[in-house]
Amino acid sequence: MRVVVQKFGGTSVASPEARKMVLKHVIRTKEEGYFPVVVVSAIGRKGDPYATDTLISLLDEVEGEVPAREKDLIMSCGEIISAVLMAALLNGKGYRAKAFTGGQAGIITDDNFGNAMIKEVKIDSLLNAIKQDYIPVIAGFQGMTEGGDITTLGRGGSDTTAVALGAALGAEYVDIFTDVEGIMTADPRIVKRARILDTVTYREVAEMAYNGAKVIHPRAVEIAMQRNIPLRVRSTFCDSPGTLITCTPEWIPERLITGITHISNIAQVIIKVTPGDKDSEIKVFRILAEAGISIDLINVFPELKMFTISEELVEKTIEELEKIGITPKVRRGLTKVTVVGAGMRGVPGVMARIVEALRRENIEILQTADSHTTISCLVRSEDAERAMIVLHEEFEL
């Protein structure tokens, strides 16, 4: 049984014209002899009647905090509406289709409402539907606890739904349909010469996603990598092949850098400590962890501790550190620019080229961090666009 999972994002189902394009892709896959399994997001984006953010805004009039369980219930409604609508449209075209909630599709999660993790996928109901020649249309972004409570998988969770189903069903590949033609070397709104990548590795696209590229959820990529399921990021609105995400092709090592990404609204926290005061060092990171504050770009020196946080966490971070007698220096209005490429592993001189390129533009690097496939530079937000453009040019992307 040749299964293909096709996930369609919010913009892909937002209008009658867009939904016609969705039908075209699904029907073509069916006619080519595959068994399509369709995963859909909520219709549109914030402001549209059935978008997730719009549904959440209905709770604004509630006094006090809405319990997470109930919030997940309302957040799950947008995808269910999409699933019912797309199944009905397919039936109207003469193709048997059946809508499923995430729970009905067999997605079992833990009870971490708002950001649940998938524990297992029970595919019996989907297999029965496929064997009866139905096209399953599944509400993405959601699952169900073993106790029957509806959960959501966190933002971008429809990607995770699609890949988890692809892994459970042994799909030949998973298509992620969106409003762009594939993964690009940089944000085209900033770097006008950015181009579509034909192929990227799982690790590269996961790093790009973690470092700001909004093309596919990194959790979905990790599932695909574990099961070696090919992914394709494609446009709903044209027939281009998009970007293939798979294991490393033979020619990849010749490509030093794959793309440039960025995350804005970053703040840098600098803490001075007495050399040898290990208790203070431990207290800093422990209290932040206990407060649920995620930190990045961590540099630890005998007299200095530096890390970055989201700007929205600045006040909370200062408040927590002051509890242990530490007043940090905070620098706001920063952006993390990251160079991503599996080909840089073990290659000397990449950092030198980054530093030299940014220096030519008089862009100050405030902090750095690196891994085998990434080098990140913290810069002032007013310099970020120039930094991305010059690095894109430097590595001839």
C-alpha positions in Angstrom: 0.0 0.0 0.0 1.7 3.2 -1.2 0.7 5.9 1.2 1.5 9.6 0.8 0.8 12.1 3.6 -0.1 15.6 2.4 -0.3 18.4 5.0 -1.9 21.7 4.0 -1.3 24.8 6.1 -3.7 27.6 7.0 -3.2 29.7 3.9 -3.8 26.6 1.7 -7.3 26.2 3.0 -8.2 29.9 3.6 -10.3 30.6 0.5 -12.4 28.7 -2.0 -9.7 29.3 -4.6 -7.0 27.9 -2.4 -9.1 24.9 -1.5 -9.5 24.1 -5.2 -5.8 23.9 -5.4 -5.7 21.5 -2.4 -8.3 19.3 -4.1 -6.1 19.3 -7.3 -3.1 18.0 -5.4 -5.0 15.4 -3.5 -6.9 14.1 -6.5 -3.8 14.0 -8.6 -2.0 11.9 -6.0 -5.0 9.6 -5.9 -5.0 9.2 -9.6 -1.3 8.4 -9.7 -2.1 5.3 -7.7 -1.1 6.4 -4.2 -3.3 6.4 -1.1 -3.4 10.1 0.1 -3.7 10.8 3.8 -4.5 14.5 4.2 -3.7 16.6 7.3 -5.1 20.2 7.5 -4.5 23.2 9.7 -7.1 25.8 10.8 -8.4 28.1 8.1 -6.4 31.3 7.6 -4.5 33.3 10.1 -5.3 35.7 13.0 -8.4 37.7 12.1 -10.0 35.0 10.0 -13.1 33.6 11.6 -11.8 30.1 12.3 -8.1 30.7 12.8 -6.6 29.4 16.0 -5.7 32.9 17.3 -9.2 34.1 16.5 -10.7 31.3 18.5 -8.4 32.0 21.4 -9.4 35.7 21.4 -13.0 34.6 22.3 -11.6 33.9 25.8 -10.4 37.5 26.2 -13.6 38.4 28.1 -13.0 35.7 30.7 -11.9 36.9 34.1 -8.9 35.0 35.4 -6.9 32.3 33.6 -8.7 29.7 31.4 -7.7 26.1 32.4 -5.3 24.6 29.9 -7.6 21.6 29.2 -10.4 23.9 28.2 -8.1 26.2 26.2 -7.0 23.1 24.2 -10.6 22.3 23.4 -11.3 25.6 21.8 -7.9 25.7 20.0 -8.6 22.3 18.4 -11.8 23.5 16.8 -10.2 25.3 13.8 -8.5 22.2 12.4 -11.7 20.1 12.9 -13.7 22.6 10.8 -11.0 22.4 8.1 -11.0 18.6 8.1 -14.8 18.4 7.8 -14.9 21.0 5.0 -12.1 19.4 2.9 -13.6 15.9 3.3 -17.0 17.3 2.2 -15.3 19.0 -0.9 -13.6 15.7 -1.8 -16.9 13.8 -1.5 -18.5 16.5 -3.7 -15.9 15.7 -6.4 -16.8 12.0 -6.3 -13.9 10.8 -4.1 -14.9 9.0 -0.9 -13.4 11.0 2.1 -13.8 10.8 5.8 -12.9 13.5 8.4 -11.0 12.5 11.6 -10.1 14.5 14.7 -6.5 13.8 15.9 -7.8 11.5 18.5 -10.0 9.6 16.1 -6.9 9.2 13.8 -5.2 7.4 16.7 -2.8 10.1 17.9 -2.3 9.5 21.6 -0.4 12.1 23.6 0.6 12.9 27.2 -1.5 15.4 29.1 0.8 18.4 28.7 -2.0 20.7 27.4 -0.9 23.3 24.9 2.3 21.5 24.0 1.6 17.8 24.2 4.0 15.1 23.0 2.9 12.2 21.0 3.2 8.9 22.8 2.0 6.5 20.1 -0.1 6.4 16.9 -2.8 3.8 16.7 -3.5 3.5 12.9 -6.3 0.9 12.9 -9.0 3.4 12.1 -7.0 5.0 9.3 -6.0 1.7 7.8 -9.7 0.6 7.8 -10.7 3.8 6.0 -7.9 3.5 3.4 -8.8 -0.2 2.7 -12.4 0.9 2.1 -11.0 3.5 -0.4 -11.7 6.5 1.7 -9.3 9.5 1.7 -8.7 10.2 5.4 -8.7 14.0 6.2 -7.2 14.6 9.6 -7.3 17.6 11.9 -3.7 18.5 12.5 -2.2 20.1 15.6 -4.1 17.8 18.0 -4.3 14.4 19.7 -6.0 12.8 22.7 -4.8 11.5 26.0 -5.4 8.0 27.1 -8.2 9.3 29.3 -9.9 10.9 26.3 -9.0 14.6 26.8 -8.2 16.6 23.6 -4.7 18.1 23.5 -2.8 20.3 21.2 0.8 19.8 20.0 2.1 23.4 20.1 2.4 25.9 17.3 3.4 24.2 14.1 1.9 21.0 15.4 0.2 20.1 12.1 3.6 19.4 10.7 4.2 17.0 13.6 0.9 15.4 13.0 1.7 14.7 9.3 5.1 13.3 9.9 4.0 11.1 12.9 1.2 9.7 10.7 3.7 9.2 7.9 6.0 7.2 10.2 3.2 5.1 11.6 1.7 4.3 8.1 5.1 3.7 6.5 4.5 6.5 4.0 6.7 6.8 0.9 7.0 10.5 1.6 5.3 13.4 3.4 4.5 16.6 1.5 4.3 19.9 3.5 2.2 22.3 1.4 2.5 25.9 2.2 2.4 29.3 0.5 6.0 29.3 -0.6 7.7 27.1 -3.3 10.2 25.6 -0.9 12.9 26.3 1.6 15.0 29.3 0.7 18.6 30.3 1.4 17.3 33.2 3.4 14.2 35.2 4.1 13.3 36.6 0.6 11.7 39.7 2.2 15.1 40.6 3.5 17.6 39.0 1.0 16.2 39.7 -2.5 18.7 37.3 -4.1 17.6 34.4 -1.9 16.8 31.2 -3.9 14.9 28.0 -3.4 17.0 25.0 -2.3 16.5 21.8 -4.2 17.7 19.5 -1.4 18.7 19.9 2.2 19.5 17.4 4.9 17.3 16.7 8.0 19.9 18.2 10.3 20.3 21.4 8.2 16.6 22.1 8.0 16.1 21.4 11.7 18.8 23.9 12.6 17.3 26.4 10.2 13.9 25.9 11.9 15.3 26.2 15.4 17.1 29.4 14.4 14.2 31.2 12.9 13.2 29.8 9.5 9.4 29.3 9.6 9.1 26.6 7.0 8.6 23.4 9.0 8.4 22.5 12.7 11.8 21.1 13.9 10.0 18.4 15.9 8.5 17.1 12.7 11.9 17.0 11.1 13.4 15.0 14.0 10.7 12.4 13.6 11.3 12.1 9.9 15.0 11.9 10.5 14.6 9.0 13.0 12.5 7.1 10.5 14.3 8.3 7.4 11.0 9.5 5.8 11.6 11.9 2.8 9.9 15.3 3.3 9.0 17.8 0.6 8.2 21.4 1.3 6.0 22.6 -1.6 3.7 25.3 -2.7 -0.1 24.6 -2.8 -0.4 27.2 -5.6 1.9 25.7 -8.2 3.3 22.4 -9.4 7.0 23.0 -8.7 8.7 20.1 -6.9 9.8 22.2 -3.9 12.6 21.3 -1.6 13.4 17.7 -0.7 14.5 17.0 2.9 16.3 13.7 3.2 19.5 12.1 4.3 22.8 13.5 3.0 23.2 13.3 -0.8 26.7 12.6 -2.1 27.2 16.1 -3.4 26.2 18.0 -0.2 29.8 18.2 1.2 30.7 20.5 -1.8 28.2 23.0 -0.4 29.8 24.8 2.4 26.8 26.9 3.6 23.1 26.1 3.0 21.3 29.1 4.4 21.1 32.2 6.6 18.4 32.5 9.3 17.6 35.0 12.0 15.7 35.5 15.3 14.8 39.0 16.4 13.6 40.5 19.7 16.6 39.1 21.6 18.1 40.5 24.8 21.6 39.8 26.1 22.1 39.3 29.8 25.6 39.9 31.3 26.4 38.9 34.9 29.6 39.7 36.7 30.6 37.3 39.5 33.5 36.9 41.8 36.1 34.4 40.4 35.8 31.0 42.1 32.3 31.7 43.4 30.8 28.4 42.1 27.7 28.6 44.3 26.7 31.9 42.6 27.2 30.4 39.2 25.0 27.3 40.0 22.3 29.5 41.6 22.0 31.7 38.4 21.2 28.8 36.1 19.2 26.9 38.6 16.8 29.8 39.4 16.3 30.6 35.7 15.5 26.9 35.0 13.0 26.7 37.9 11.3 29.9 36.6 11.0 28.3 33.1 13.2 30.8 31.4 14.9 29.4 28.3 18.4 30.8 27.6 20.6 30.7 24.5 24.1 31.7 23.3 25.6 30.8 26.7 29.2 31.9 27.4 30.7 31.1 30.9 33.9 32.8 32.0 35.5 32.9 35.5 34.3 36.5 36.1 31.5 36.8 33.5 28.4 34.9 32.5 26.6 35.8 29.3 23.5 34.5 27.7 20.5 35.6 25.6 16.8 35.5 26.2 13.6 36.6 24.4 13.0 40.3 25.0 9.6 39.4 26.5 11.3 37.6 29.3 13.6 40.5 30.4 11.6 41.7 33.4 11.0 38.2 34.7 14.7 37.4 34.3 15.7 40.5 36.2 13.2 39.8 39.0 14.4 36.2 39.4 18.1 37.1 39.5 17.5 39.9 42.0 16.1 37.2 44.4 19.6 35.9 44.7 21.3 39.3 45.0 22.4 39.7 41.3 21.6 42.7 39.2 22.4 41.9 35.6 23.3 44.2 32.8 20.8 43.8 30.0 21.2 44.9 26.4 17.9 44.9 24.3 17.1 45.3 20.6 19.3 42.5 19.3 19.0 39.8 16.6 20.7 36.4 16.3 21.9 35.8 12.8 22.8 32.1 12.0 24.8 30.6 9.2 23.7 27.0 8.6 25.5 24.3 6.6 26.4 20.7 7.0 29.4 21.3 4.7 31.2 23.5 7.2 31.9 20.7 9.6 35.7 20.4 10.0 36.4 23.1 7.5 38.7 25.8 8.8 38.2 29.5 8.0 34.4 29.8 8.0 34.3 31.9 11.2 37.1 34.1 9.8 35.0 34.8 6.6 32.0 35.7 8.7 33.9 38.1 10.9 35.6 39.7 8.0 32.4 40.1 6.0 30.6 41.7 9.0 33.6 43.9 9.8 33.6 45.3 6.2 30.0 46.5 6.9 31.0 47.9 10.4 28.7 45.4 12.0 29.7 44.7 15.6 29.4 41.0 16.8 28.3 41.1 20.4 28.4 37.3 21.0 28.8 34.1 19.1 28.0 30.4 19.4 28.6 27.5 17.1 28.0 23.8 16.5 29.0 21.3 13.7 26.5 22.8 11.4 25.8 26.4 12.6 27.6 29.6 13.5 25.4 32.2 15.3 26.3 35.9 15.7 24.5 38.3 18.0 24.1 41.8 16.4 22.1 44.9 16.9 18.7 44.6 15.3 19.3 47.7 13.1 22.3 45.8 11.6 20.6 42.5 11.1 19.3 42.9 7.6 22.7 44.1 6.3 24.3 41.2 8.2 22.1 38.7 6.4 22.6 40.2 3.0 26.4 40.5 3.3 26.7 36.9 4.6 24.5 35.6 1.8 26.8 37.3 -0.7 30.0 36.2 1.1 29.1 32.5 0.7 27.6 33.0 -2.8 24.2 31.6 -1.9 
